[in-house]
Amino acid sequence: MRPFYSDAVAIVDLACWCICFWWMHRISSRQDAVLEQLKKQAERIERVSREEHQILQEVHPKVEKIEKNIDKVTN
């Protein structure tokens, strides 16, 4: 009976390792997917920020001129 018990524990141990390996692989795959989504989101945010910066550079001189004109009118 002793070798049977030892073999059963070894088989259960091996099964646990296989399940653990599968579970970690699954978690890793999900993390990779989330990281890819975050990377795409960061690229979109960066692109929008660059466009916003360009728009502000175009608008800034015009705003400055408007402020000067307002100062002339108020004085």
C-alpha positions in Angstrom: 0.0 0.0 0.0 2.9 2.3 0.6 4.1 2.6 -3.0 0.6 3.3 -4.2 0.3 6.2 -1.8 3.6 7.6 -2.9 2.6 7.3 -6.6 -0.8 8.9 -6.0 0.9 11.9 -4.3 3.4 12.2 -7.1 0.6 12.2 -9.7 -1.5 14.7 -7.8 1.7 16.9 -7.4 2.3 16.7 -11.2 -1.3 17.6 -11.9 -1.1 20.6 -9.6 2.0 21.8 -11.4 0.3 21.4 -14.8 -2.7 23.3 -13.6 -0.5 26.0 -12.0 1.5 26.4 -15.2 -1.7 26.6 -17.3 -3.1 29.2 -14.9 0.0 31.4 -15.0 0.1 31.2 -18.8 -3.5 32.3 -18.9 -2.8 35.2 -16.6 0.3 36.2 -18.6 -1.7 36.2 -21.9 -4.3 38.5 -20.3 -1.7 40.8 -19.1 -0.1 41.0 -22.5 -3.5 41.9 -24.0 -4.0 44.6 -21.4 -0.5 46.0 -22.0 -1.1 46.1 -25.7 -4.4 48.0 -25.2 -2.6 50.4 -22.9 0.1 50.9 -25.5 -2.4 51.7 -28.2 -4.2 54.1 -25.8 -1.0 55.9 -24.9 -0.2 56.3 -28.7 -3.7 57.8 -29.2 -3.3 60.2 -26.3 0.1 61.2 -27.5 -1.2 61.9 -31.0 -4.2 63.9 -29.7 -1.8 65.9 -27.4 0.5 66.7 -30.4 -2.5 67.9 -32.4 -3.8 70.0 -29.5 -0.4 71.5 -29.1 -0.3 72.5 -32.8 -3.8 74.0 -32.5 -2.7 76.0 -29.5 0.4 77.3 -31.3 -1.8 78.5 -34.1 -4.4 80.1 -31.8 -2.0 81.7 -29.2 -0.8 84.6 -31.4 -4.4 85.3 -32.4 -5.4 85.4 -28.7 -2.6 87.7 -27.9 -3.7 90.1 -30.7 -7.3 90.0 -29.4 -6.1 90.8 -25.9 -4.1 93.8 -27.2 -7.2 95.0 -29.1 -9.4 94.6 -26.0 -6.9 96.6 -24.0 -7.0 99.4 -26.6 -10.8 99.4 -26.5 -11.0 99.5 -22.8 -8.5 102.4 -22.5 
